[in-house]
Amino acid sequence: MTHRRSGSWATLCACLLAVTMQMIDVTAVTVALPTIARDLDGTGAQQVWVPAAYLLAFACALLTMARIGEVFGRRNTFVVGTAMFATTSVLCAYAPTIELLIFARVLQGVAGAAMSAQTVAIVTATYSGSRRTTAFALYGGIAGLAGLAGPSIGAVLMHLDIFGTGWRAIFLINIPIAAIAIAIGHRYVDVGSQYVQSGTGGRFDPVGVMLWSIGALLIVYPIIASSSLLAAVPACGIGLALLAVFAVWERRRRAAGAHVMVDTSVFAERGFSYGCVVSALVYGTFTGFVLTMSVTLQTGLGDSASTVGLITVPFALGAVAASLVAPMSFQRWDSRSVAAGAATMGVALLVLGAATEEMGRASFAWWLAVPLALVGVGLGSVIAPLQSTIVAGVRPDTIGSATGIMPTVQQIGSAVGTAIAGAVYFALLPAQPVASDYLASQQTVLFGLAATMAVATAVAVALPRGDRVPTEVARVPLMAPQRSP
């Protein structure tokens, strides 16, 4: 019994290490973008591509990698994916040009999908019932905090300049973490714990893979590559149409008893579908905010990455504090706490937008730490309970699809948010921008992000109430693993 319990803890530890790497890599690099652009002679659009290429590759590959794990084994795919993530991190660190860095980020995104797609399924297979709920609460909390802490971690690594690696340390730090995750995963992940979907339609769904991947690509790529957002509308429309065809194709395959990439019937649950919309809007707002603020402060105002890191501390502290309090507030106010968090984040972004000119003064107005902290408080209040809200009403037979869709939605939201915020930000800058131009562009983006959070708040208000985890669930400790039938 003790051995099984320690094995389940070790399995969860390996999954947490993997998701920590993946989430930090999403946001830590944004702090380094101006420095990377200077070192590798990159343009503004190429700066946007560094995080967006990773997010887009990750989102497009995630569902396919989940199926590869079902076919070839979760443990094997997890170990190989983690090793690939470490290898591609080295490629990112030592890319000699911005073009090769972007290409390496695409490869890293695919590797990250191979790794991360297994973690959710491994946790699902290792735990059941209330233990699974508790494990996912811990998993979601760690993932959220890792993403929130990413900018500060990136700034610290650049300030330390370990062995003269500068911004490259943001990628190289993945190597020792990946090595530990591989060792634990190979030793403790149960080779028999496969959360496999039944079906008679072959081992893979190539049509579904093509429809999903091309559709997702056409939604994000034109936003970054086009000269204006209006020019991207036709391609984005085609992308949405392909995703609609994908949904119809998956429903027909499921009705025929064939394997499906996702069970689209899970979207019939209102809490799940509304929760996914809120998740996409929140993650997109977060990544767009971090990207543009980093460029404004470093490129526009000439601040160092260390200064940016210090400025993000109130944001990170607010997010951590809210994440710790969120379970209690969720038990008391249910999904209303999600709406309150989204509203808080939106109001704080609006205040920052109105006070943007204060950022350009000779000495940074440190009272801005208050709205920065409130942005973090709002984000932490949303992320921590949102995962539980999303899966609360999902049927047990669709939990596999639900847990695969959630990270995909988050990454697509992050990719789209990064692409739109970056496209708007750089499109507003003149050919030879000065500090005031950067501040004006930042103000417009902040107002847009505040409006996005207003929409997220409205959707969050419509989330079902009462679909919360019973209070006693949070008190159940993680114990021995139980396989899903």
C-alpha positions in Angstrom: 0.0 0.0 0.0 2.8 2.4 0.9 4.7 1.6 -2.3 1.6 2.2 -4.4 0.9 5.5 -2.6 4.5 6.7 -3.1 4.3 5.6 -6.7 1.2 7.7 -7.2 2.9 10.7 -5.6 5.9 10.3 -7.8 3.7 10.0 -10.9 2.0 13.2 -10.0 5.4 14.8 -9.4 6.6 13.9 -12.9 3.5 15.4 -14.4 3.8 18.6 -12.3 7.4 19.0 -13.4 6.4 18.7 -17.1 3.5 21.1 -16.9 5.7 23.6 -14.9 8.3 23.6 -17.7 5.7 23.9 -20.4 3.8 26.8 -18.7 6.9 28.7 -17.8 8.2 28.5 -21.3 5.0 30.2 -22.5 5.4 33.3 -20.5 9.1 33.6 -19.4 10.2 34.2 -23.0 8.1 37.3 -23.4 10.3 39.2 -21.0 13.3 38.4 -23.2 11.7 39.3 -26.5 13.3 42.8 -26.9 16.7 41.4 -26.0 16.3 38.5 -28.4 15.3 40.9 -31.1 18.4 43.0 -30.6 20.7 40.0 -30.5 19.2 38.3 -33.5 18.2 41.4 -35.5 14.5 40.5 -35.3 11.5 42.8 -36.3 8.4 43.5 -34.2 6.4 40.9 -36.1 9.1 38.3 -35.5 9.0 39.1 -31.8 5.4 38.1 -31.8 6.2 34.9 -33.6 8.6 33.7 -30.9 5.8 32.9 -28.4 3.0 32.5 -30.9 4.9 29.8 -32.9 5.2 27.7 -29.8 1.6 28.2 -28.7 0.2 27.5 -32.2 2.3 24.3 -32.7 1.4 23.1 -29.2 -2.4 23.7 -29.8 -2.4 22.1 -33.2 -0.5 19.0 -32.1 -2.1 18.4 -28.7 -5.1 16.3 -29.7 -2.9 14.2 -32.1 -0.3 13.6 -29.4 -3.0 12.5 -27.0 -4.0 9.8 -29.5 -0.4 8.8 -30.1 -0.1 8.2 -26.3 -3.2 6.0 -26.4 -1.7 3.9 -29.2 2.0 3.6 -28.2 1.6 4.0 -24.4 1.4 7.0 -22.1 4.6 6.4 -20.3 6.7 5.9 -23.5 5.2 9.0 -25.2 5.7 11.1 -22.0 9.3 10.1 -21.7 10.1 10.6 -25.4 8.2 13.9 -25.5 10.0 15.2 -22.5 13.4 14.2 -24.0 12.4 16.0 -27.2 11.3 19.1 -25.2 14.8 19.2 -23.6 16.5 18.8 -27.0 14.4 21.4 -28.7 15.1 23.8 -25.8 18.8 23.5 -26.6 18.0 24.3 -30.3 16.1 27.4 -29.1 18.9 28.5 -26.8 21.6 28.4 -29.5 19.6 29.4 -32.6 21.9 31.8 -34.6 19.0 33.7 -36.3 15.5 34.8 -35.4 14.1 32.6 -38.2 15.8 29.5 -36.8 14.6 30.4 -33.3 11.0 30.6 -34.5 11.4 27.2 -36.3 12.9 25.7 -33.1 10.0 27.1 -31.2 7.6 25.2 -33.5 9.5 22.0 -32.8 9.5 22.7 -29.1 5.7 23.3 -29.3 5.2 19.9 -30.9 7.4 18.3 -28.2 5.6 20.1 -25.5 2.3 18.8 -26.8 3.7 15.2 -26.8 4.7 15.7 -23.2 1.7 17.6 -21.9 -1.0 15.6 -23.6 0.1 12.6 -21.6 0.1 14.3 -18.2 -3.6 14.9 -18.1 -4.4 11.3 -19.2 -1.8 9.9 -16.7 -3.4 11.7 -13.8 -6.8 10.6 -15.1 -5.7 7.0 -15.2 -3.8 7.0 -11.9 -6.5 8.5 -9.7 -10.3 8.1 -9.6 -13.2 9.7 -7.9 -12.4 12.3 -5.3 -8.7 11.6 -5.5 -8.8 12.5 -9.2 -10.6 15.8 -8.4 -7.9 16.7 -5.8 -5.1 15.7 -8.1 -6.5 17.9 -10.9 -7.0 20.8 -8.5 -3.3 20.6 -7.6 -2.3 20.1 -11.2 -4.3 23.1 -12.3 -3.0 25.3 -9.5 0.6 24.5 -10.2 0.1 25.0 -13.9 -1.5 28.4 -13.4 1.1 29.6 -10.9 3.9 28.5 -13.2 2.5 30.5 -16.0 2.0 33.5 -13.7 5.5 33.3 -12.4 7.0 32.9 -15.9 7.8 36.6 -16.5 9.5 37.0 -13.1 11.5 33.8 -13.6 12.6 34.9 -17.0 13.7 38.3 -15.7 15.6 36.7 -12.8 17.4 34.3 -15.2 18.4 37.1 -17.5 19.6 39.2 -14.5 21.7 36.4 -13.2 23.2 35.8 -16.6 24.3 32.2 -15.7 27.6 31.4 -17.3 27.1 34.3 -19.7 24.0 32.7 -21.3 21.7 35.7 -20.9 18.3 35.1 -22.4 19.3 31.6 -23.5 19.1 30.4 -19.8 15.3 30.6 -20.1 15.5 27.6 -22.5 18.5 25.9 -20.9 16.9 25.7 -17.5 14.5 23.1 -19.0 17.3 20.5 -19.3 17.8 19.5 -15.6 14.1 19.7 -15.0 13.3 17.5 -17.9 16.0 15.0 -16.8 14.3 14.6 -13.4 10.9 14.3 -15.0 12.2 11.6 -17.3 13.8 9.6 -14.5 10.7 9.7 -12.3 8.3 9.1 -15.2 10.3 6.0 -16.5 10.4 4.6 -13.0 7.0 5.3 -11.6 4.4 5.9 -14.3 2.3 2.7 -14.6 2.9 1.2 -18.1 -0.5 -0.3 -17.9 -2.3 2.9 -17.1 -3.7 3.7 -20.6 -6.8 5.8 -20.7 -7.7 4.5 -24.2 -10.9 5.4 -26.0 -12.7 2.5 -27.7 -13.5 2.6 -31.3 -13.2 0.5 -34.5 -12.2 3.1 -37.0 -8.5 2.5 -37.1 -5.8 3.7 -34.8 -5.7 7.2 -36.1 -8.0 9.7 -37.7 -5.9 11.5 -40.4 -8.9 13.5 -41.7 -9.7 14.8 -38.3 -6.0 15.6 -37.7 -5.9 17.6 -41.0 -9.1 19.5 -40.4 -8.2 20.4 -36.9 -4.6 21.4 -37.6 -5.3 23.5 -40.7 -8.3 25.1 -39.1 -6.3 26.2 -36.0 -3.4 27.4 -38.2 -5.6 29.5 -40.4 -7.1 31.3 -37.4 -3.8 32.4 -35.9 -1.3 32.6 -38.7 -3.0 35.3 -40.8 -3.4 37.6 -37.8 0.4 37.7 -37.4 1.4 37.6 -41.0 -1.2 40.0 -42.5 -0.7 43.7 -42.8 -3.9 44.4 -40.9 -6.6 42.5 -38.9 -9.1 43.1 -41.7 -6.8 41.4 -44.2 -6.8 38.3 -41.9 -10.6 38.0 -41.7 -11.1 35.8 -44.9 -8.4 33.2 -43.8 -9.7 33.2 -40.2 -13.2 32.6 -41.6 -12.0 29.6 -43.6 -10.3 28.3 -40.4 -13.5 28.6 -38.4 -15.4 26.8 -41.2 -12.8 24.0 -41.1 -13.2 23.6 -37.4 -17.0 23.4 -37.8 -16.5 20.7 -40.4 -14.1 19.0 -37.9 -16.9 19.0 -35.3 -19.4 17.4 -37.8 -16.8 14.8 -38.9 -16.1 13.8 -35.3 -19.8 13.5 -34.5 -20.3 11.2 -37.5 -17.3 9.0 -36.6 -18.6 8.7 -33.0 -22.0 7.7 -34.3 -20.4 5.1 -36.5 -18.5 3.7 -33.5 -15.1 4.8 -34.8 -12.3 6.4 -32.9 -12.7 10.2 -32.4 -10.1 12.7 -31.5 -12.6 14.5 -29.2 -16.1 13.7 -28.1 -17.9 16.8 -29.2 -20.9 16.0 -27.1 -19.0 17.3 -24.1 -19.8 20.8 -25.4 -23.5 20.2 -24.7 -22.7 20.7 -21.0 -23.2 24.5 -20.5 -20.6 24.8 -17.8 -18.0 23.2 -20.0 -18.6 25.2 -23.1 -19.0 28.6 -21.3 -16.0 27.7 -19.1 -13.9 27.1 -22.2 -14.8 30.5 -23.6 -13.8 32.2 -20.4 -10.6 30.2 -20.3 -9.6 31.2 -23.8 -10.4 34.9 -23.2 -8.5 35.0 -19.9 -5.4 33.2 -21.2 -5.4 35.3 -24.3 -5.6 38.5 -22.3 -2.9 37.4 -20.0 -0.3 36.6 -22.7 -1.2 39.7 -24.7 -0.7 41.9 -21.6 2.7 40.4 -20.7 4.0 40.6 -24.3 3.1 44.2 -25.0 4.1 45.5 -21.5 7.5 43.9 -21.9 8.1 45.5 -25.3 6.8 48.9 -24.1 9.0 49.0 -21.0 12.2 47.6 -22.6 12.1 48.8 -26.2 10.0 51.9 -25.8 11.2 53.2 -22.5 14.6 51.6 -22.3 14.1 49.8 -19.0 16.1 46.6 -18.3 14.7 43.1 -18.1 15.4 43.3 -14.3 13.2 46.4 -14.0 10.4 44.6 -15.9 10.8 41.6 -13.5 10.4 43.9 -10.5 7.3 45.5 -12.0 5.8 42.1 -12.5 6.3 41.1 -8.9 3.1 42.8 -7.6 1.3 41.1 -10.5 2.7 37.7 -9.5 2.1 38.2 -5.8 -1.5 39.2 -6.4 -2.0 36.1 -8.5 -0.5 33.8 -5.9 -2.5 35.3 -3.0 -5.7 35.0 -5.0 -5.0 31.4 -6.0 -4.5 30.5 -2.4 -7.8 32.1 -1.3 -9.7 31.0 -4.5 -10.7 27.5 -3.2 -12.4 29.0 -0.1 -14.2 31.7 -2.1 -15.3 29.1 -4.7 -16.8 27.0 -2.0 -18.8 30.0 -0.7 -19.7 31.8 -3.9 -19.4 29.1 -6.5 -18.9 30.2 -10.1 -19.7 33.8 -9.1 -16.1 34.0 -7.9 -14.9 33.4 -11.5 -17.0 36.3 -12.7 -15.8 38.5 -9.9 -12.2 37.7 -10.8 -12.7 38.4 -14.4 -14.3 41.8 -13.6 -11.5 42.7 -11.2 -8.9 41.9 -13.9 -10.9 44.0 -16.5 -11.2 47.1 -14.2 -7.5 46.9 -13.3 -6.5 46.8 -17.0 -8.8 49.8 -17.6 -7.1 51.7 -14.8 -3.6 50.8 -16.2 -4.8 52.0 -19.6 -5.9 55.3 -18.2 -2.6 55.8 -16.4 -0.3 54.6 -19.2 1.4 58.0 -19.4 2.7 57.6 -15.9 4.9 54.8 -17.1 6.9 57.2 -19.2 7.9 59.5 -16.4 11.6 59.7 -15.3 10.8 57.6 -12.2 8.3 54.8 -12.5 5.1 55.6 -10.6 5.2 52.8 -8.1 1.5 53.4 -7.1 0.8 51.5 -10.4 1.8 48.5 -8.4 -1.8 48.5 -7.0 -3.6 48.0 -10.4 -0.8 45.6 -11.4 -1.5 43.6 -8.3 -5.2 43.7 -9.0 -4.6 42.3 -12.5 -2.9 39.4 -10.8 -5.6 39.0 -8.2 -8.3 38.8 -10.9 -6.3 36.3 -12.9 -5.6 34.1 -9.9 -9.2 34.2 -8.9 -10.2 33.0 -12.3 -7.6 30.3 -13.1 -7.6 28.5 -9.8 -11.4 27.5 -9.7 -12.1 27.6 -13.4 -10.8 24.1 -14.1 -13.1 22.6 -11.4 -16.0 24.6 -12.8 -15.4 23.4 -16.3 -15.3 19.6 -15.5 -17.9 19.7 -12.7 -20.8 18.7 -14.8 -19.0 16.6 -17.4 -20.1 13.0 -17.7 -17.6 10.4 -16.5 -17.4 8.8 -20.0 -16.4 12.1 -21.6 -13.8 13.2 -19.0 -11.0 12.0 -21.3 -12.1 14.4 -24.1 -12.8 17.2 -21.6 -9.4 17.0 -20.1 -7.8 17.0 -23.5 -9.8 19.9 -24.8 -9.1 22.2 -21.8 -5.4 22.7 -22.4 -6.0 23.0 -26.1 -8.5 25.8 -25.6 -6.1 27.5 -23.2 -3.2 27.4 -25.7 -5.3 28.5 -28.6 -6.6 31.4 -26.5 -3.0 32.3 -25.6 -1.9 32.1 -29.3 -4.8 34.2 -30.6 -4.4 36.7 -27.7 -0.7 37.0 -28.4 -1.2 37.3 -32.1 -4.0 40.0 -31.9 -2.4 42.0 -29.2 0.9 42.0 -30.9 -0.6 42.7 -34.3 -2.5 45.7 -33.0 0.4 47.0 -30.9 3.0 47.0 -33.7 0.5 48.2 -36.4 -0.1 51.3 -34.3 3.6 52.2 -34.1 5.1 54.5 -36.8 8.2 53.7 -38.8 10.5 55.5 -36.4 8.7 55.2 -33.0 9.6 57.2 -29.9 8.6 56.6 -26.3 5.3 58.4 -26.6 4.3 56.2 -29.6 5.0 53.0 -27.6 2.9 54.4 -24.7 0.0 55.3 -27.0 0.0 51.9 -28.6 0.2 50.2 -25.2 -2.8 52.3 -24.0 -4.9 51.1 -26.9 -4.0 47.5 -26.3 -4.8 47.8 -22.6 -8.3 49.3 -23.3 -8.9 46.4 -25.8 -7.8 43.8 -23.2 -10.1 45.5 -20.6 -13.0 45.1 -23.1 -12.1 41.5 -23.7 -12.4 40.9 -19.9 -15.7 42.6 -19.9 -16.9 39.9 -22.4 -15.3 37.2 -20.2 -17.1 38.5 -17.2 -20.5 38.4 -19.0 -19.9 34.8 -20.0 -18.7 33.9 -16.5 -21.9 35.3 -15.0 -23.8 32.7 -17.2 -21.8 29.8 -15.7 -24.0 27.3 -13.9 -24.2 27.7 -10.1 -24.1 24.7 -7.8 -21.7 22.8 -10.1 -19.0 22.9 -7.5 -16.9 20.2 -5.9 -18.3 19.2 -2.5 -16.5 20.7 0.5 -15.4 17.4 1.8 -13.6 16.6 -1.5 -10.9 19.1 -0.8 -10.1 17.4 2.4 -9.5 14.0 0.9 -5.8 13.2 0.6 -4.2 11.7 -2.4 -3.8 8.0 -1.8 -3.2 4.9 -3.8 -3.9 5.0 -7.5 -6.9 3.3 -8.9 -7.1 2.5 -12.6 -10.0 3.6 -14.6 -12.1 0.8 -16.0 
